[in-house]
Amino acid sequence: MAGPIEAVQVIAPDGVPTFREDYSRNLPPETLSWLYELMVLTRDLDGEFVNLQRQGELALYASCRGQEAAQIGAAACLRKTDWLFPQYRELGAFLLRGIPPANIGAVWRGRWHGGLGFTEKCCAPLAIPIGTQGLHAVGAAMAAQRLGEDSVTVAFLGDGATSEGDVHEALNLASVYRAPCIFFVQNNHWAISVPVSRQVGGPAIANRAAGYGIPGVRVDGNDVLACFAVMSEAATRAREGGGPTLIEAVTYRMGPHTTSDDPSRYRSDDEVELWRTRDPLTRYRTYLETAGVWTERLEERVTHRSQRLRAELRDAMVNAPDIDIAEVFDTVYHDITPELVRQRDELATELAREA
């Protein structure tokens, strides 16, 4: 059996450029700074979301700590008209597209209007069911084909999603119709408590692309410039009629699966510490320092923006009105069903007794 496809890497874990010449690092300084700013904002806001959930302001939250390079690198090279179909961990992509953190917070707060404001930025709402967004992405890509558009779609998936039938069907359909769809799999090594070794029998997720007759690329998901370069190549190929690409970004989920999870029950501290030494932010900042792009002025600007966005998010969540529990029942169908009326009244009676 052949080994795993070699992972593309243009910045080594110590921040030193690699010797690869087939993928370019030659981005303008302002673009390099922009990528760093987005990665820092993603990390800081992610921490704020976790804190808000711990303080009872959010129902749940899925952290993306450790995956900032994969998300920012993949989304930054795309056009604003390219559609993104996320799972539930793509905070970086949301911020890059200009979706206000308060709108993201409304989703995790459980408000009926959670998800509004996403489609205006060519971004589908969060997909909690595992892998279903892959089919949506392919459908949108096929629609773009028929409309004569040159846009591409991106399905953001986790390694666990590749074990779902929906994802297989999406990959096969995209291949058959040469749909301009990119499958960007963030292999963070754990699908909740199931390791990737229990999900992939072959050498790597990217190797599966051969079975669909499409290109498969493996990339260091903690290398933002490598992710940028690989996604750029795939997007260009899709726009030119070359069809879909399966990209496996090898990264790591530093935190729990969600705020309801205890990762210490299934993974070791040594494993987490190993990946902590490969932190994408530390790696990229070292590279920028060596390249003469990072400055104290840049850091101050990023810090001030981070403080402002975190304060705005906290204010929006803490001062949000209490949720009307009836929303859970009244917004499911256009006309509420008799069974939902019964359940709503039963819950209202129970809550009244506890008041």
TIKOL-697182 format. One record per atom (N, C-alpha, C, CB): residue in one letter; x, y, z. Coordinates in pm, whole numbers, plus 32768, in hexadecimal, padded with zeros to 4 digits. Each point is the difference from the previous one (the first is absolute). Last residue first. Glycine has a CB too. Layout:
<pts>
aXYZ ...
</pts>
This chain:
<pts>
a6FF48B318F3E a801A80908011 a7FEC802C8091 a7FB880257F13 e7FF07E1D802E e808780158037 e801D8093801D e804C7F387F83 r7E17803B7FB4 r80097FC18084 r8086801C8043 r7F637F4E7FB2 a8057813B7E92 a7FB28054805B a80057FC9808E a7F6A80407F42 l815B7EC97F5E l805080758022 l7FB8805B8062 l806C7FF37F20 e7EA87E9B8035 e806E7FD28055 e80568075802E e80007F257F89 t7EA9812E7F3F t7FC77FDE8083 t806D7FD68062 t7F2A7FB97F8F a814E80967EB3 a7FDB807E8041 a7FC87FE78089 a7FD380667F23 l808C7E277FCE l807A803E8032 l7FE08082804A l80817F997F43 e7E1C7F8B7FEC e80317FAD806E e807E803E803D e7F9E7F347F91 d7FA881917EEE d7FAD801C8076 d80317FB08079 d7F3A80317F6A r819B7F807EF7 r8019808A802D r7FB4801F807F r802680457F14 q7F8C7E1D8016 q808380038040 q8020808C8037 q804D7F487F65 r7E2480817FA4 r7FF87FB5807D r80848007804B r7F567F677F99 v809981557EBC v7FB18052805D v7FFA7FBA8088 v7F76805E7F41 l814D7EB87F61 l805A80668033 l7FB8805E8060 l80857FF17F2E e7E7B7EC87FFB e805E7FC0805B e80618065803B e7FEB7F2D7F7D p7EDD81607F34 p7FC07FE58082 p80607FC18064 p7F297FE47F89 t81B281537EFF t7FB07F858002 t7FC07FEB808A t80977F9B7F4F i7FFA823F7FA1 i80277FA48069 i7FA17F888003 i806180BF8085 d802B806A7DD0 d7F8E7FF3805B d80227F948066 d7F5B80487F4D h820280267FA8 h7FB280797FE6 h7F8580038059 h805180047F13 y81427EEB81B3 y7FAE7FFA7F87 y7FB880857FED y7FE27F07801B v816080E9813B v80247F837FBA v7FB87FF67F7B v80277F9080DD t7FBC81CB808F t804A801D7F84 t802A7F837FB4 t805080CE806C d7EC17F428147 d7FB480517FA1 d804580147F7B d7F9E807180C1 f81247E9E80C1 f7F8D7FBA7FC7 f7FBF804E7F8D f7FDB7F9680DF v819881178015 v802B7F797FDE v7F917FB47FB8 v8099800080C6 e7F2081B27FF6 e804280027F7D e80257F747FD1 e805880E58034 a7EF67F808182 a7F9D7FDC7F9A a803D80007F74 a7F4C80608091 i819F803280FA i80067F717FE9 i7F9D7FD37F95 i80487FE280EA d80BA81F17F45 d7F777FD18016 d7FFC7F6C7FDB d7F9B80E87FD0 i821E803680D8 i7FBF7FB47F95 i7F737FDA802B i80DF7FA87FB2 d802F821780F3 d7FEE7F74801F d7FB37FBB7F90 d8004803480F7 p811E817A7E87 p7F887FDE804C p7FF87F6A801B p7F8A80C47F99 a8251803A803A a7F977FCA7FA9 a7F857FDD8054 a80AE7FA57F5F n81088105813A n7F8B80567FFE n7F927FD07FA3 n809680BA8037 v81087E597FF6 v7FD58017808A v7F7F80528004 v80F07FF5804B m7FDE7FB87E0E m7FCD7F86803C m7FC88019808C m80A77F7E7F7A a802181E77F8E a7F8B7FCE7FB6 a7FC47F858042 a8063805A7F2E d812E805E8181 d7F8F805B8017 d7F827FCB7FBD d809E80C3800F r80F47E577FA2 r7FD27FED808A r7F878057801E r80E97FC88045 l7FE7806F7E18 l7FC07F7D800B l7FC77FEA808B l809D7FA77F52 e806081DC8064 e7F7F800A7FB9 e7FB57F7B8008 e806280AC7F64 a81517F63814D a7FA580518053 a7F7680097FBF a80C480848058 r80917EA97EB7 r7FD97FAE8072 r7F9F804B805B r80DC7F8A7FF3 l7FDD815B7E9E l7FA27F997FD2 l7FD27FA98074 l807080007F20 r80D9814A813A r7F81803E7FD9 r7F997F967FD8 r807D80CC7FB4 q813C7EAC80B3 q7FBD802F8078 q7F76803A7FDE q80DF802E8069 s80377F547E30 s7FD17F8C804A s7FB2802A807C s80C47F7D7FAC r801481CE7F5A r7F8A7FCE7FB9 r7FC57F878048 r805E80547F28 h8131805D8183 h7F92805E8012 h7F817FD17FBB h80A680B98011 t80E57E4A7FB2 t7FD27FF8808B t7F89805C8017 t80E87FC88049 v7FF580497E17 v7FB47F84800D v7FC67FF4808D v80937F927F52 r808B81D6805A r7F84800E7FB2 r7FA87F86800F r807780927F5D e81337F648167 e7FA9805D8048 e7F7B80107FB7 e80C980798059 e80877E877ED6 e7FCC7FBB8075 e7FA08059804F e80D37F7A800B l801281417E88 l7F9F7F9E7FD1 l7FBF7FBA8078 l80847FDE7F2A r80DB81428136 r7F8A804D7FD5 r7F937FA37FCE r809480C17FC4 e81107E8F80AB e7FB3801F8078 e7F82804F7FDD e80D380018087 t7FE87EBD7E00 t803080758049 t7FAD8013807D t804F806C7F2A w801E7E227F14 w7FC680188083 w804180798042 w7FCD7F0B8018 v80D980697E48 v7F7680307FF0 v7FC0801F8087 v7FEC7F797F2D g81D47FC1804F g7FFB80918016 g7F75803A7FF0 g80E8800A7FB2 a7FC37E1E8041 a7FEB80437F7F a7FF88097800D a7F897F357FB1 t80A07FB881D1 t80777FE77FAD t7FF8804B7F7C t801A7F1F806B e7E6F80ED80AE e806F8048803F e807E7FF37FAC e7F9B7FD880E3 l7EEE7F2F7E9D l7FF0808E7FE0 l806F8054803E l7F0A7FDE7FF3 y80E77E528072 y801E80147F72 y7FF980947FDB y7FA67F1B7FCD t7FD6806B81E1 t80917FF17FF1 t802A80187F70 t80037F5E80BE r7E3280977F9E r803D807C8032 r80987FF97FF4 r7F40802080A0 y7FCB7E5F7EEE y7FF2806A7F9C y803D8083802F y7F307F927FB0 r80D27EF38177 r804B7FE47F86 r7FFC80767F9F r7FCE7F0C801D t7F2781038167 t808D80118020 t80577FED7F85 t7FD37FB080E8 l7E637FFA7EE7 l8019808E8016 l8093801C801F l7F1680188053 p80497E247F79 p800780497F82 p801C80958011 p7F657F5A7FA4 d813E7F01819B d7F9980687FFC d800C80537F80 d8000800880FD r80EF7E647FC5 r7FEC801B7F71 r7F97806D7FEA r803F7F127FCD t8033803F81E1 t8080802F7FCB t7FF780217F6B t80777F7680AD r7E1A7FC88030 r800F808A802E r8084803B7FCD r7F767FCC80CD w80247E6E7EF0 w7FC380577F9D w800680938029 w7F6A7F457FBF l813E7F78816C l804A7FF47F82 l7FC980617F99 l80317F108032 e7EEA80C38165 e80788051800E e80557FFB7F80 e7FFE7FD680F7 v7E827F187F28 v7FDA808E7FF7 v807B80598005 v7F247FCC806D e811F7E6A7FD6 e7FD7801A7F76 e7FDD80937FEE e7FAA7F157FED d80BB805681C5 d807880037FAC d7FDE801D7F6F d806D7F5D809B d7E3C806080A4 d803C8085800C d807C800C7FA9 d7FA7801280EA s7ED97E8E7E86 s806480168067 s803180918001 s80447F127FEA r7DC480117F93 r8082801D7FC5 r8060802C806E r7F9580427F23 y7E9C7F3B8134 y80247FAC7F8D y808580247FBD y7F0E7FE37FDD r801C80F581AB r7FD17F76800E r80307FA77F8E r7F398057807A s810781897FA8 s80627FB68050 s7FD87F6E8012 s803880D38076 p7EB880837EAA p80617FB57FAD p80677FB18051 p7FE080AD7F54 d7E1E800680ED d80777FF78055 d80697FAE7FB6 d7F76801380D7 d7EAC81247E9D d80597F8D7FF3 d807380098064 d7FC47FEE7F0D s7EDB8158807E s7FC27F94804D s805B7F858009 s7F2080557FB9 t8141813D7F48 t80098021808E t7FBA7F988057 t800A80F17FC2 t80B97E617E74 t7FAA80738020 t8011801B8095 t7F577FC97F46 h81EE7F318008 h7FAB7FFD7F89 h7F9A80718006 h801E7F067FED p81928161812A p7F9E7F937FFA p7FB080057F7E p7FF1800180FA g81ED80DD7EE3 g7F9E7FFE806B g7FA37F887FF7 g800C80F78008 m814E7F547EB5 m804180128081 m7F9F7FF58075 m80A680907F8E r7F767E9F7E76 r7F9F80478055 r803A800B808C r7F3A7FAB7F77 y81D0802A7E9E y7FE07FC38080 y7F9D8057804C y80E37F938007 t7FE17FEB7DD8 t800A8061806C t7FDC7FBA8083 t7FC780C07F64 v806E7F037E60 v80227FB9807B v801B80658070 v80607F3E7F7A a7E7980B87EB0 a80568058804D a801A7FBE8088 a7FA580D07F89 e7FB07E947E75 e80077FD8808C e8065805A8046 e7FC37F0F7FC8 i7EFE80FA7E5A i80738031804B i7FF67FD08090 i801380CC7F6B l7F187ED47E88 l7FF67FDA808C l8082802A8045 l7F647F3C7FCC t7F8681767E61 t807B7FD78041 t7FE17FDA8090 t808C80977F69 p7E577FB47E8E p8015800C8091 p808B7FD3802C p7F0D7FDC801D g80A280E37DE2 g7FB47FAF805E g802B800F8091 g7FDF7F637F48 g80B0817E7F08 g80497F888029 g7FBB7FAB8068 g80C8807C7FCA g7ED581437F50 g7FBB7F877FD4 g80427F7F8028 g7FB080847F47 e80C8814D812C e80267FE27F75 e7FC27F7F7FCE e80D580798025 r7EF28020819B r7FCB806A7FAA r801A7FE37F6C r802380A580BA a80947E37808F a7F6E7FF47FFA a7FC480687FA2 a7FFF7FA880E9 r81D280687F70 r7FE07F897FB2 r7F687FF37FF0 r80D27F8E8053 t7FCA81C580C6 t8020801F7F74 t7FDB7F8A7FA7 t80BA80988049 a7F207F288183 a7F99805C7FD1 a801680247F6D a7FE8805C80E8 a815B7E9A7FF7 a7F847FB57FEC a7F9280597FC7 a80407F6780BD e815C81637FB8 e80137FA57F8F e7F7E7FB57FE1 e80F47FE6803C s7F1581288144 s800780537F87 s800A7FAA7F83 s806E80B58084 m7FAD7E798122 m7F7780257FDE m7FFD80577F82 m7FC07FF480F3 v81E47F957FB4 v7FBA7F887FD2 v7F7180217FD7 v808F7F738096 a807D81E6802A a80327FD87F7D a7FB37F8A7FC7 a80E080548041 f7EBB80448178 f7FDE80687F9E f80277FD27F74 f801F80B380AF c80697E4380B6 c7F707FF27FEB c7FCF80647F97 c7FE47FAF80ED a81D980737F9A a7FEF7F857FB3 a7F6C7FEA7FE2 a80CD7F9C806B l7FA781C880AC l8024801D7F75 l7FF57F857FA8 l809980B38052 v7F127F2B8184 v7F9A80527FBE v8022801B7F6E v7FCD806880DC d809D7E038077 d805180597FAD d7FA080537FAB d80C67F5D7FFA n7EB77F37811C n80308067805C n805B80647FBA n7FEE7F5C80BA g7F547F1C7E6D g7F93805B8025 g802780698066 g7F677F497FCF d81957F987EA5 d8015801B808E d7F98806A8028 d80FC7FC77FF6 v7E947EF07E71 v8046807B8022 v801180098097 v7FA480737F33 r7FC67E427EFD r801180028092 r8056807A8022 r7FEC7F018013 v7EC380577E39 v8073804C8030 v80027FFB8099 v7FFA80987F35 g7F1B7E7F7EE8 g80037FFF8092 g808080428030 g7F757F2D8007 p7F3C80B47E15 p807E801B8047 p7FED7FFB8097 p804A808D7F40 i7E747E3F7F99 i8018808F800D i808580168046 i7F08802F8008 g7FEB7E2E7FA6 g803B80337F84 g801780968004 g7F917F497F89 y7FCE7F7C81D2 y7F9C80537FBC y8035803A7F7E y7F9C803780DF g81737EBC8040 g7F887FB07FE8 g7F92804C7FB9 g80397F7F80C7 a815981557FC9 a80187FAA7F8B a7F867FAD7FDE a80F27FF8803B a7F25811B8151 a7FD980477F86 a80117FA97F84 a804280D6806D r80447EB4815A r7F7D7FD27FD3 r7FD780417F7C r7FC17FDA80ED n81CB809D800F n80117F8F7FA4 n7F7C7FCC7FCA n80CE7FC3807B a7F4A819280D9 a801980337F78 a80107F907F9B a806C80C88063 i7F6A7ED2816E i7F81802C7FC5 i8015802E7F71 i7FAB804380E3 a81AC7E547FD0 a7FD980878028 a7F7C80227FBC a80F28046801F p7FCF7DF67FDA p8071804F8032 p7FD880898035 p808D7F897F5F g7DF07F0780AB g806E80167FA4 g806B8059803D g7F637FE37F42 g7F047FB9819D g804B7F857FF4 g8079800D7FA6 g7F2F7F868028 v7F9D81D3811A v80427FF37F7D v80527F7F7FFE v800880FE7FE3 q7F027F8281A1 q7FA7802F7F96 q80387FE97F74 q7FAD80AA809E r81287F088118 r7F887FAC8000 r7F9F80277F91 r801C7FE180F5 s817581127F5B s802B7F797FDE s7F8B7F9D7FFD s80DE80338066 v7EF78196802C v7FFA7FF27F6F v802B7F737FD4 v802E80F77FE9 p7EF27F4481FE p8078802D7FB9 p7FF57FE77F6A p80887FD480CE v7DF0809180AB v802E7F967FA6 v807980327FB2 v7F167FA27FEC s7FCA8158814F s80627FAC8046 s80387F917FA7 s7F89803280D3 i7FB7816D7E49 i7FDD7FF7808D i806A7FA78042 i7F02801F7FD2 a819B7FDE7EA4 a7F7180187FE8 a7FBA7FE58085 a800D7FBE7F05 w820E80BB8079 w7F9A7FC78058 w7F7580277FD3 w80A2800680BE h8100807F7E5D h80257F828043 h7F957FC28058 h80E180557FFA n7F1D812B7EC5 n8033802A8083 n80157F89805D n7F8B80DA7FE3 n80297FAF7E06 n801C7F87804C n803E802B8085 n80227F747F2D q7EAF817F7F56 q805C801F806D q800F7F848057 q7FBD80F67FFD v7FAA7F5B7DED v7FF37FAF807A v8068802B8065 v7FA67F3D7F7C f7F5A81737EB2 f806F80258058 f7FEC7FBC8087 f801D80DF7F8A f7F3B7F107E5B f7FE47FC28081 f807980178059 f7F677F4F7F97 i7FBE81B17EA1 i80787FD68047 i7FD67FC88088 i808F80AE7F88 c7E887FB27E6E c7FEF7FF78091 c80817FCB8040 c7F067FDA7FE4 p801680757E39 p806980558039 p7FF3800B8097 p800980817F2B a7F637DD17F90 a7FCD80788041 a80738052803C a7F277F898032 r80987ED07EA7 r8070805F8000 r7FD58086803B r80617F907F36 y7EA27EC880AC y7FD580797FB9 y806B806C7FFC y7F177FCC8044 v813E7E8F8093 v7FBA7FDB7F85 v7FDD807B7FAC v7FA47F358074 s811D8108813C s805F7FC87FA0 s7FBD7FE47F7A s80817F9C80BD a7E7A80F680B0 a8055806C7FCF a80617FCF7F97 a7FEB807280DD l7F0A7E4F7FFB l7FAF80547FA8 l805380717FC5 l7F347FC98087 n81987F1F80BB n7FE67FB77F84 n7FB380557F9D n80017F2A8081 l804E8185812D l807D7FF47FB5 l7FEA7FBC7F7A l807D7FF780D8 a7E1680218050 a802380847FCF a807F7FFC7FAB a7F92806680C9 e7FE07E128012 e7FA680217F92 e802180877FC3 e7F4D7F78806C h81A180038113 h80247FAA7F8F h7FA980247F87 h80457F46809D v7F50818D80F1 v807C80377FC9 v802F7FAC7F8A v803E805A80E2 d7E437F1B8012 d7FE5807C7FB7 d807E80377FBD d7F48803180A1 g80CE7E538085 g7FD57FE37F77 g7FE7807D7FAF g7F9C7F308053 e81C980C5814A e7F7080077FE7 e7FDF7FE67F6D e7FEB80A380BC s81CD7F89801A s7FC97F7B8018 s7F6A7FFA7FE3 s80B17FDB80AD t805581B77F3E t80237FAC7F8E t7FD47F6F8014 t80C380977FD4 a7F0E80BD817F a7F9A80097F98 a801E7FA67F8A a7FD380E98047 g81607F518127 g7F937FA5801E g7F957FFF7F94 g802D802480F0 d8140810E7EFF d80297F797FDB d7F927F9B801B d80EC803E8031 g7E6E81A97F64 g805E7FC88061 g80267F747FD5 g7F9E808C80B8 l7FC3812C7E08 l7FDD7F828041 l80677FDD806B l7F8E7FB27F2E f7FA981DC7F57 f805B7FED8072 f7FD17F85804E f803380FA800D a7F8A7FB17DE6 a7FC27FB8806E a806A7FEB806C a7F5A7F8C7F65 v806381DE7EEB v805A7FB78059 v7FAF7FBF806F v80BD809E7FCD t7F10803E7E13 t7FCA7FED8085 t80647FAD8051 t7F11800D7FA9 v810781607E96 v80167F7B8036 v7FBB7FF78088 v80DE7FE87F83 s7EE281567E96 s80177FF5808F s801A7F6F8026 s7F6D80C98029 d802380177E24 d80847FC48017 d80227FF98094 d804A80567F21 e7DD17F957FA1 e8054804E805B e80887FBC8010 e7F338056807A g7F2B7F247E89 g807380377FB7 g805A80578057 g7F767FF97F34 l7EF67EF38133 l7FEC80907FF0 l807480427FB7 l7F79800080D1 r80927E317F9C r7F8F80157FA7 r7FE480937FE6 r7FA07F2C8053 q81B5805A80E2 q80217FCF7F7A q7F9280227F9D q80867F468066 a7F2F81108160 a805980647FC6 a80297FD77F73 a8053803D80E5 a7EB47E908011 a7FAC80717FD9 a8054806D7FBF a7F607FCB80BB m817E7EC88000 m7FBF7FD87F83 m7FA3806E7FCE m800E7F108044 a80BF8130815C a806680037F97 a7FC37FDB7F78 a80B07FC680AA a7E44801A80D8 a8018808D7FDE a8066800C7F8F a7FCA804180ED g7FE27E117FBC g7F8A80347FBC g801280907FD5 g7F747F648084 v81DB7FD68083 v80027FCB7F77 v7F8780337FB2 v807A7F33804F a7F9C813D8178 a806B80437FB6 a80057FD17F6F a8082801780D5 h7E577F158057 h7FD180887FE1 h8067804A7FAB h7F7C800580D8 l80F57E537FCE l7F9E7FF77F94 l7FCC80897FD8 l7FBF7F1E8052 g816080CC811E g80487FD97F87 g7FA57FF77F88 g80A17F85808E q7EC880CD8135 q801E80777FB0 q804F7FDF7F83 q7FFD808480D0 t7F8B7E348086 t7F9380207FA3 t802280767FA5 t7F607FA980A8 g81B37F8880CD g80187FE37F74 g7F94802A7F9E g80817F498053 i7F0E809581B4 i80867FE57FCC i7FFE7FDE7F6C i80437FB080E2 p7E7281A4803E p80057F737FD4 p80857FE67FB8 p7F027FF97FEA i80B781C68097 i801D7FA98073 i7FFE7F6C7FD8 i7F9D80AE8098 a80B981327E62 a7FC37F7C7FEC a80287FA68074 a8003801C7F02 l7FD2821F8095 l80437F8E803C l7FB37F807FE6 l805F809580B1 p7F4A80E67DE7 p7FFE7FF88093 p80477F838031 p7F29807E8003 a8176805B7E2D a7F8C7FB88033 a800380008099 a7FF87F6F7F30 c80D982047F7A c80277F9A8062 c7F817FBE8035 c80D280808040 c7F78811B7EA5 c80187F857FB6 c80357F92805B c802E80867F32 k7F2A81268162 k80927FF77FEE k80287F817FB4 k801E808380D5 e7E207FD57F9D e8028807D7FBE e809780037FE5 e7F4080768070 t7FFB7E27808A t7FF37FEE7F6F t802480807FB4 t7F4E7F558028 f80B380A981BC f80687FAA7FC7 f7FF77FFE7F67 f7FFB7F7280D1 g7ED081708060 g8077804C7FE0 g80707FAE7FC4 g7FC1809680B5 l7EE37E7C808C l7FE380727FAA l808080517FEA l7F1080098052 g80E37E8580D8 g801C7FDE7F74 g7FDE80707FA1 g7FD67F158039 g7F2A80BE8194 g808B7FD77FED g80177FD27F71 g800F7FBF80F2 h7E4C80D27FE6 h803C80487F8F h80957FE07FF0 h7F5980B78023 w7F9C7E928140 w7FC07FD67F82 w804180427F88 w7F2A7FDE807B r81F87FC08141 r7F9480597FD6 r7FC77FD47F79 r806B80BD807F g810D7E9080AB g7F847FB77FE6 g7F8C80587FD8 g804E7F5B809E r819D80E67FC6 r7FA48025806C r7F797FBB7FEE r807580DE8016 w80E57F007EA7 w80227FAF8075 w7FAB8023807A w80E77FEF7FA9 v7ED781097EC9 v7FF07F727FDE v80167FAC807D v804E802A7F12 a800281A18108 a7F707FE38000 a7FE57F6F7FDF a7FD280EC7FBD g81E97FC1802B g7FD47FE48087 g7F6D7FDF8008 g80B180978050 i80087FF87E1C i802D7F78801C i7FD17FD8808C i80C9801D7F68 n7EE68196801A n7FAB7FA87FB0 n80267F6E8017 n7FE680B47F53 a812280978176 a7F7D7FF88043 a7FA17FA67FB2 a802180E5805D p81907F857EEF p80027F9A8069 p7F7A7FF18048 p80F08030801C p7F22807B7DE3 p801780348087 p80007F918068 p7F9680D77FBC i81077EFB7E41 i7F877FE3804E i8019802E8090 i7FC17F397F6B g817880D17F0B g7FC280788036 g7F7D7FE8804A g806B80777F4A r80EB7E577FE1 r7F95802C7FA7 r7FB4807A8037 r7FEA7F137FB2 l816E8022814E l803D802F7F84 l7F9680357FA0 l80B87F5A801D l7EBD7FD88173 l803980838019 l803C803B7F81 l802E7FBE80ED f7F2E7E8A7EFE f7F93805F8016 f8035808D8013 f7F777F4A8066 a81BD7F527F7B a7FC4801E7F7D a7F8F8065800D a803E7F1A7FB1 g808A804B81DF g805D80507FB1 g7FC780277F79 g80B97F8E8074 l7E527F4A80A8 l7FFE808A802F l805B80597FAC l7FCF7FAF80E7 e7F797E637EF6 e804980587FA4 e7FFB80938028 e7FCC7F5F7F4D r7F667EEA8159 r807B80288043 r804D80687FB0 r800B7F1F8067 y7E627FD47F29 y7FDB80528073 y807A80398047 y7F337F76801B q809C80097DDD q7FC67FA88065 q7FDB805B8075 q808A7F317FB7 p7F7C819C7E4F p804C7FD98077 p7FBE7F8E804D p805380E9800E f7FCC7FFF7DFC f7FA07FA98045 f80467FC5807A f7F837FC97F27 l80B981ED7F5E l80387FAB8068 l7F8F7FB18043 l80BF80A38027 w7F97806F7DDF w7FAB7FD78070 w80477FA1805E w7F3A801F7F6E d8165818B7F42 d800B7F6E8010 d7FB57FD7807D d80E17FFC7F8A t7F6081CD7FF2 t7F8A7FC07FC3 t80087F688003 t7FE980C87F6D k8178805B812A k7F8D80168059 k7F827FBE7FCA k806680D78048 r817D7E557F46 r7FB580797FE1 r7F88800D805E r80497FF37F0F l81867F098186 l7F877FF47FAF l7FC380887FE1 l7FD77F1F8065 c81AB806F80BE c8024800A7F72 c7F877FFE7FA4 c80D67F938036 a7F14803F81B2 a803580837FDC a801B80107F6C a8063800980DF a7F027E5F8014 a7F9880617FD8 a803880817FC7 a7F707F9F80AF a81AC7EF57FF3 a7FA57FCB7F9A a7FA0806A7FCC a80137F21806B g811C814680F9 g80477FE87F84 g7FA47FD37F91 g80C77FC78083 i7E88806E812F i802180807FC3 i80477FEC7F7B i8010806880E3 q7F857E128017 q7F8880497FD9 q802080837FB7 q7F8C7F9B80C3 a81D97F597FEA a7FB77FB57F99 a7F8A80527FCE a80457F27806A a80B6818280FF a804A80087F82 a7FB57FBB7F8F a80D580068080 e7E7D7FE98141 e7FF580847FC3 e804580087F78 e7FF6806080E4 q7FC17E388080 q7FE07FEE7F73 q7FF780847FB4 q7F857F31803E g80CF809E81A0 g80617FA97FC0 g7FEA7FEF7F6B g80147F8D80D6 r7E5280F58053 r8089801D802A r80617F997FC7 r7FA8806A80D3 c7E657FD87F0B c80577FE57F8D c8092801A8023 c7F44803B7F64 s7EC57F3F81B1 s807A804E7FF2 s804F7FD77F84 s8007801B80F8 a7DE57FDC7F99 a80667FA57FCB a807D80517FDF a7F4E7F637FA2 y7EE180D181B9 y8060803D7FA4 y80667F977FD7 y7FE080E38069 l7E167F8E80A6 l80697FA37FD9 l8063804D7FAB l7F647F378007 a7F3681AC80D1 a7FD57F77801D a80717F9C7FEB a7F18803E7FBF l812B81CB80E0 l7FEC7FB17F87 l7FDA7F738027 l80A5808E7F80 e7FA980B081D1 e7FC680587F9A e7FE47FB87F7C e807980BE806B g805D7EA7814C g7F717FED7FEC g7FBF80577F97 g7FFE7FBE80E6 q81DE80047FA7 q7FB8805C8058 q7F697FFD7FE9 q80CB80908003 r80667E707EF7 r80187FD68089 r7FB280568064 r80E27FB07FBC q7F1880C67E7B q7FB37F868017 q80107FD18091 q801D7FBF7F0D l80DC81B3806C l7F7280228005 l7FAB7F848017 l802A80C27F66 n81A87F07805A n7FE280408080 n7F6B801F800F n80E880618001 v7FAF7EF97E61 v80077F988067 v7FDC803A8088 v80B17F867F7C f7F7381A77F21 f7F897FAC7FF1 f7FFD7F92806B f7FFE802F7F08 e818280DB80DB e7F90804D8038 e7F7E7FB17FF7 e807480D67FBF g81127E787F7A g80097FFC8092 g7F8D804A8042 g80F57FF07FEB d7F2B80287E46 d7FE17F778026 d80037FF18098 d80607FAC7F26 l803181E4801E l7F6E7FF88006 l7FD37F748024 l7FF080B67F57 d81E07F8F806F d7FCE804E8072 d7F687FF7800D d80C2809C7FE4 r80177E8C7EAA r802B7FC3807E r7FC1804B8078 r80DA7FB67F93 t7EE181017EC0 t7FB87F80800D t80217FBF8086 t80047FE27F06 l80E681A08086 l7F7680208022 l7FAE7F818014 l801280D67F80 v81A87EFB7FE8 v7FFD802D808B v7F71801E802C v80E8805E7FE6 m7F5C7F327E57 m801C7F8C8055 m7FF980258094 m80907FA17F4A l7F4481B57F72 l7F897FAA8004 l80167F868059 l7FC6804D7F1A e81A880D7809C e7F968043804C e7F857FA7800D e805580DD7FAF y810B7E8F7F3E y80247FF9808D y7F93803F8057 y80F480097FC2 l7EDD80187E6E l7FEE7F76802A l801F7FF18095 l803B7FB17F19 w801C81EE8023 w7F6F7FE88009 w7FE47F728030 w7FD880A67F48 s81E37FD78054 s7FD3803D807E s7F6D7FE58017 s80AD80B27FE8 l800B7EC37E80 l803B7FB1806D l7FD280348087 l80C67FCE7F70 t7EC381297F18 t7FB37F838005 t80337FA78071 t7FD5800E7F09 e81128180809E e7F7D80208039 e7FA77F858009 e801480E77FA4 p819B7EF67F8C p800780108091 p7F7A801E8041 p80E680507FE1 p7F217E997E53 p80238087802A p8002800C8098 p7F9B80597F2D l80D67DCA7FFD l7F8A8055800C l802C808B802B l7F6E7F398039 n817D7EF07F43 n8016808C7FDB n7F7F80507FFC n80C77FB87F7E r7FAF7E6680CA r7FE9804C807B r7FFE80957FE4 r806D7F4B8085 s7F307ED47E3A s80408081801C s7FDB80388089 s7FFF802C7F0D y80467DD88004 y7F988052803D y804080808033 y7F767F348040 d81977F907EEC d7F877FEF7FB0 d7F8A804C8039 d80557F227FBC e816D80B28103 e7FF6806B7F9D e7F827FF57FAB e80F880097FFC r7FF47F558207 r7FA07FE57F94 r7FF880787FA3 r7F7B7F668095 f818C8058810F f8040800D7F7C f7FA17FE27F8D f80D77FC2806B t7EAD81228188 t80307F827FCB t803A80177F76 t7F547F808084 p808F81EA8126 p7FCB7FD57F7E p803A7F7A7FD6 p7FE380EF7FBF v7FDE7F97824B v806380117F94 v7FC37FD17F7C v80C07FE080A4 g7E768001811D g7FEF80817FC0 g8060801B7F8E g7FAE804F80D6 d800F7E19803D d805080648047 d7FF980897FBF d80977F4A8049 p7E837F347EFC p7FCB801D8086 p80508068804E p7FAB7F1A8002 a806A810A7DE9 a80187F93805E a7FCA8025808A a80CE7FBB7F7E i7E8D80EA7E94 i803E80358079 i800E7F8B8062 i7F9E80EC7FDD v7FB37EB17E88 v805B806A7FD2 v804180498074 v7F74801A7F33 q7F837DF7803B q802A8056806E q806180677FC9 q7FE17F4580AB v7EBD7EF97ECE v803E807B7FD1 v801F80588079 v7F847FF47F22 a80587DE880E3 a7FBD807C8023 a804F80797FCE a7F9C7F9080CA e80457E687E69 e8055805D804B e7FB680848018 e80CF7F967F9C i7E357E8F8035 i8030806C7FAA i805180618056 i7F377FE77F63 p80B07E208147 p7FAE80797FF6 p803E80657FA1 p7FAF7FD980E8 g80D27E2D7EB4 g7FF980518079 g7FA9807A7FEB g80E27FB08041 a7EE07E687EBF a804B807C7FFA a7FEE804F8081 a7FE780057F06 m7FFE7DDE80D4 m7FAB80778000 m8058807C8000 m7F487F85807B 
</pts>
